[in-house]
Amino acid sequence: FPVTILALASEREELNIVGDQIGAPTSARFIADATAYILPQIQQARNAKVFMSNIFNLTNSGETSWFEFAKKIVELARLQDVELKNRVIILSQNLKSAKNF
């Protein structure tokens, strides 16, 4: 998502992003770190026959909409002097009226 937003923000002055879908963006680094941390504990629990599940769920804490996430991506890119259109406006819209871009 960040790569797509930055590419679009370098080409367009206006982006229409859905504002009614909420989630918790989770980076690959977070998933890798959490997996490396928890695997030895899971193995220990399995060896003790305490924990036998094969299903795991992981997400970051907090929440944001795609709209807020896109705004933050553009804001951080500007702070790092990433080349974007002079004025990028990010508009929120409901999923029902959203179109693919």
C-alpha positions as CSV (number, residue, x, y, z in Angstrom):
1,F,0.0,0.0,0.0
2,P,2.7,2.6,0.8
3,V,4.5,1.9,-2.5
4,T,1.2,2.4,-4.4
5,I,0.3,5.6,-2.6
6,L,3.8,7.1,-3.1
7,A,3.7,6.2,-6.8
8,L,0.2,7.7,-7.2
9,A,1.2,10.8,-5.2
10,S,4.1,11.4,-7.6
11,E,1.8,11.2,-10.6
12,R,-1.5,12.7,-9.4
13,E,-2.5,15.8,-7.5
14,E,-5.7,14.2,-6.1
15,L,-6.1,10.7,-4.6
16,N,-9.5,9.2,-3.6
17,I,-9.0,6.8,-0.8
18,V,-11.7,4.9,1.1
19,G,-12.2,6.2,4.5
20,D,-14.7,3.6,5.9
21,Q,-12.4,0.5,6.0
22,I,-10.6,0.2,9.3
23,G,-7.6,-2.1,10.0
24,A,-4.2,-2.3,11.7
25,P,-1.4,-2.1,9.1
26,T,1.2,-4.7,10.1
27,S,4.7,-4.6,8.7
28,A,6.7,-7.7,7.5
29,R,9.4,-6.7,10.0
30,F,6.9,-6.8,12.9
31,I,5.6,-10.2,11.8
32,A,9.2,-11.6,11.5
33,D,10.2,-10.3,14.9
34,A,7.1,-11.6,16.6
35,T,7.5,-15.0,14.9
36,A,11.2,-15.3,15.9
37,Y,10.2,-14.4,19.5
38,I,7.2,-16.7,19.8
39,L,8.5,-19.9,18.0
40,P,10.8,-21.1,20.8
41,Q,8.0,-20.6,23.3
42,I,5.6,-22.5,21.1
43,Q,8.1,-25.4,20.7
44,Q,8.6,-25.5,24.5
45,A,4.8,-25.6,25.1
46,R,4.4,-28.4,22.4
47,N,7.2,-30.5,24.0
48,A,5.3,-30.2,27.3
49,K,2.1,-31.2,25.5
50,V,0.5,-27.9,26.7
51,F,-0.1,-26.1,23.4
52,M,-0.9,-28.1,20.3
53,S,-2.6,-25.5,18.0
54,N,-1.4,-24.9,14.5
55,I,-3.4,-21.7,14.0
56,F,-2.0,-18.3,14.9
57,N,-3.2,-14.7,14.5
58,L,-1.0,-11.6,14.7
59,T,-1.7,-7.9,14.2
60,N,-0.3,-4.6,15.5
61,S,-2.2,-2.8,18.1
62,G,-4.3,0.3,17.2
63,E,-6.3,1.0,14.1
64,T,-6.6,3.3,11.2
65,S,-8.5,3.8,8.0
66,W,-7.0,3.5,4.5
67,F,-7.6,7.2,4.2
68,E,-5.7,8.1,7.4
69,F,-2.9,5.6,6.5
70,A,-2.5,7.3,3.0
71,K,-2.4,10.8,4.6
72,K,0.4,9.6,7.0
73,I,2.4,8.0,4.2
74,V,2.3,11.3,2.2
75,E,3.1,13.3,5.3
76,L,6.2,11.2,6.1
77,A,7.3,11.2,2.5
78,R,7.3,15.0,2.4
79,L,9.4,15.0,5.6
80,Q,12.0,12.8,3.9
81,D,11.9,15.0,0.7
82,V,10.4,12.3,-1.5
83,E,9.5,13.8,-4.8
84,L,5.7,14.1,-5.0
85,K,3.3,16.4,-6.9
86,N,3.4,19.9,-5.5
87,R,0.1,19.6,-3.9
88,V,-1.3,16.2,-3.2
89,I,-4.9,16.2,-1.9
90,I,-6.2,13.0,-0.4
91,L,-10.0,12.7,-0.4
92,S,-11.9,10.3,1.7
93,Q,-14.9,8.4,0.2
94,N,-17.1,5.5,1.3
95,L,-16.3,2.1,-0.1
96,K,-19.7,2.0,-1.8
97,S,-18.8,4.9,-4.0
98,A,-15.1,4.0,-4.4
99,K,-13.6,3.0,-7.7
100,N,-10.4,1.2,-8.4
101,F,-7.5,3.4,-9.4
